[in-house]
């Protein structure tokens, strides 16, 4: 399993939201590129970069930030947030994304989803299943689709999707543990699954390495890294099969703070 640090970009800054609410953000750094360099220095081989402005339907310069992160870190970057057109998808790949994360498009524009899978390959397209009480949400987590998480996974597999990113919206940014029951069910879907939402400790990482979670290929961690609750090096070592003496092992590095931190 791969540990994937999250870098959420809003108005050019690195932030974290609680339960996806735009009015609940905390600014952790003025420079997302510096944060990306910090996490790669800690051993990250893949980063999860989200354009929050795009997710909420606003213009942004997130692709410029993506381009800088890719060129300076040299690691794989999966990029999502507001990719709802051919042009937006093309710009993300041209800026250096190794893979893109599609959410709204996957459930509202099946033709574009299938076209993207054909053009770029299913190994470069991750589908976000963002769920609230088992119901898939789209458009910045604001609209419920009426689709069940497990049914959605079956539909996606049928059209050629190989990897999904499952986020429990109610747990995102809350550090109260991942939704293990849903993740266990999705692990049986035949898809590779990246877990997201609620990661708070090395115990949470360890739980995803246990029986029943064999198809959990990655875990996105956000707030717990920024708050120093999880040491990235320790989480990576644990996920790779190494040992760790607990959350305090190593030195916790929080992201550079900015004057706007709340």
N, C-alpha and C positions, 0 to 999 in steps of 0.2 A: 504494500500500500504506500502511496506517495503522499507526503504532507505538502499542502499547497497554500502558502500564505495569501491572504486576500488584501488587495489594494483597491479600495473604493474611492473613486475620484469625483468630487463635486466642486464646481467652480474653481477648478485647478488645484484643489487641496485634497489631502488624504483624510477621509472621514470614516466614521462607522455610524450606522443608524441602528435603532432598536426596532425590531419587528417591521423593518422596511418603512417606517414613518419618516417622511422627509423633515418634519419639525422636531425630530428627536436626535439629530446628529451631534456627534462630538468630533471636533477637528483635532487630529493627532499630529499632523505635519503640514507645513506649507508647501513642501516639495515631495510629491509622490515618487519621483525618480530617486531621490535620496533614500526613501524607504525601501524601494526595490533593491537598491545596492546593499542596504543593510541586511535584508533577508537573504540575498544570494551569498553574501559574505558568511552568513550563518549556515549555509549549506543547501538552500532551496534550489531545486532544479526546474521547478515550474512555478509560475505565478498566476494568480487569478485576478485580473484587472477588470473592474467594472466601471463603466461610464454612467454614473447615476443621473447626470443631466439628460443623457440620451434616454435612459429608462423612463424618465418623467416627461419626455417629449420636448426637451429643450436643446438648442444648439450648444455645442461645447468644443473645446480644443483637445478632447481626450485622445484623439488619434495622434496628435503631435506628442503628447505625453507617452503614449504607447510606443511610438517610433523611438523616442529617446531611451525608454526602458530597455527595449530589445537591443538597441545598438550598444548600450553601455554595460548590460549585464550578460548578454550572450546566452541566456537561458530561454526555455520555452515559456511563452506567455499565451494563456487563453484569455480572450477578450470578449466581453459582452456588455449589454446595456444599450437598448435602442436600435439594434440592428434589425430593421424592419423593411429594408429595401435592398435590391441588387446592388445599388450604388454604395450603400453603407457597408454591406458585406465586403464588397470589393476593396473599399478604402481600408477596412480593418486588415485584410490580408496584405495589401500593398504597404501598410505601415509596419508589417513584420509579425503579425499574430501567427503563432504556430497552429492555433485552432481558435474557432469562434464559439461563443455560447449564444444560442438562439432560444428565446422563450416565446414571446407573443407570436412571432411568425409561425412557429411550429404548430400552433393551434388555430391560427386564423388564416393562414395562407399555405395550404398544403402544396400547391404547385411550386411556390418559391422554395419551400423546404426541399422538395424532391429535386428541383433544379440545382440547388446548392449542394446537395449530397452528390449528384452526378458530376458537377463541375469541379468541386474541390476534394471530393472523396469523403466517405463517412468517418474516416479516422481523424479528420480535421474539423468535424462539426459535432459539438456537444449540445445536447438539448436540456434546457433548464426546466425541471418540473418543480415549480414553486407551489407549495401546498399550505392551505389553511384548513385545519380540521378535515384533512383528506381530500379537499377540493382544490383543483389546480387553479392558480391565479395568474393573470397576465397584466400587461401594461403597467409596469412598475408596481406589481402586486396589488393594484387597485381594483381589478375586475375579476370576479369569480366566473369560471367557465362552465361550472356544473359537471365537469369531468372528474371522475375518480382517479386518484393517483395510479393505481395498479392497472386500471383500464387504459389510461393514457400511455403507460409504459408498453402495454401490448400493442397498441396502435402504432407507436413509434417504431417498435421493432419490426412490425410488418412492412413499413415503408423503407427499411434499410438503416435505421439509426443503430449505432453500436454503443454509444456511451451517453449516459444522462447525468445531470447534476441535480440532486434532490435537496431542496432547502425547505425546512419547516419554518414558515414565516413567523409563527408565534414564538419560536425559540431563537431566531436570528438576533444576534447581539445581546442576548440575555444571559449567556453562559450558564444555562441550567441543564446541559447535557443534550445529546442528539436524540432524535426520535428513533430508538433502536428497533421498535416493532415494525415501523414502516420500512426502514432500511433493510431489515431481515427479509421482508416480503419482496422488496424490489431486487434483492440479491438473487432471488430465484427466478427472475424475469427473463434471464438469458442475456441481459445487457450488462455492460460494465457500469458501475455506479460510483459517482463521487458524492460523498456525504458532506452536507453543509448545514450549519445552523445549530447553535447551542454548545459547540465544543468549548470545554472549560478547563480540562485537566488531562494529564497523561493517562488517568484511568479511563477517560472517554476514548482516547486513542487506542488503548489496550482492548477495550470492549469491541471495537470494530475489527480487531485481529482474531477474534474468537470464532468458534464453530457457528455456521449459519451465515457468515458474512464474507464468504470466499470471493464473491464478485464485487466487493467494495474495493475499488482500485485506487481511491484517493480520498483525502479528507481536507476540505477547505477550512482554514482556521483564521479568524480575524481578530475580534476584540480581545480574546485571551492572550494573543501575542502582544498586542499593543498595551495591555494592562499588566504584562509581565506574569500572568498566571501560568502560561506555558512557555518553556524555554524551547525555542525552535530546534536547536541542535539535539536536545534530548528527545523531542518528539520524532525527529527524523531517524535517530538511532533506534528508537523503539519500533518504529514502523518498518525498519529494515531488518528487524530481528535481533537487534542488540539489546543489552540490558540497560536499565536506568534506575537510579536510586530514589527517584521521586521528583516532584515539581521543583524542588530547590536545587537540583543538580545543575551545575554550570552557572553562568552569569546571565540573568535575564536582561535583555536589551530591549527597551521600549523604543518606539520610533522617535525621531527628533520632534520635540514639541514646537508649537508655533504660538504666537501671541493670541491667536484666536481660539485656543483650546478652551472648552467649557467643561 
